[in-house]
Amino acid sequence: MKEEGVIKFNCNWIKKEALPAEQVKELNNWRNKLYHEKLLGVTTDGIGYGNISRRFKQNTFIISGSGTGRLKKLKSVHYSLVTRYNFNENTLTAEGPVKASSESLTHAAIYECSQQTQFVFHVHHLQLWKNLLKLLPSTGSSIAYGTTAMAAEIFRLFKEHDMDKQGIFAMGGHEEGVISFGKTASEAGQVILDSLKEL
């Protein structure tokens, strides 16, 4: 996980004031639960991992900031609003007090593929990751996180499989990386917790 947290797209960061706390309240409730379960947090090297987002308007979305996994609790100042992105050009524009997560293009791809999705969670858990690789469709083992190739892989997954029904997948080329998503925060979070119970 040495590369964890490295932003691989060209980020146009527009520094702005934090979003109203109400906009991230539901995200934070689940973020606290995931942090408690050590599904996101910080490595022994001090590198944060994991990120969460929610759809804002159309294909814009609010996402936890880069490097915030190391923080026990997040506030609205730790979130960014992604307003534009371009997979072909590997670019992304985000507004807020912090830079958007390094996994932002991955979240963007899911929101584009699934209009019913309102929340996306990216967590880390080695055993869950290994189990999902055996049981369900996943992204390719050669595909790195946070890249346009990962976005393309997600488009492939949604085209070839009923991903909305699945609600969770392993990132084959990103050890421990698991993505869940759903119409509600509870739906996105519960599929992770239910999958952990099956290990």
Disulfide bonds with the S-S distance in Angstrom:
none
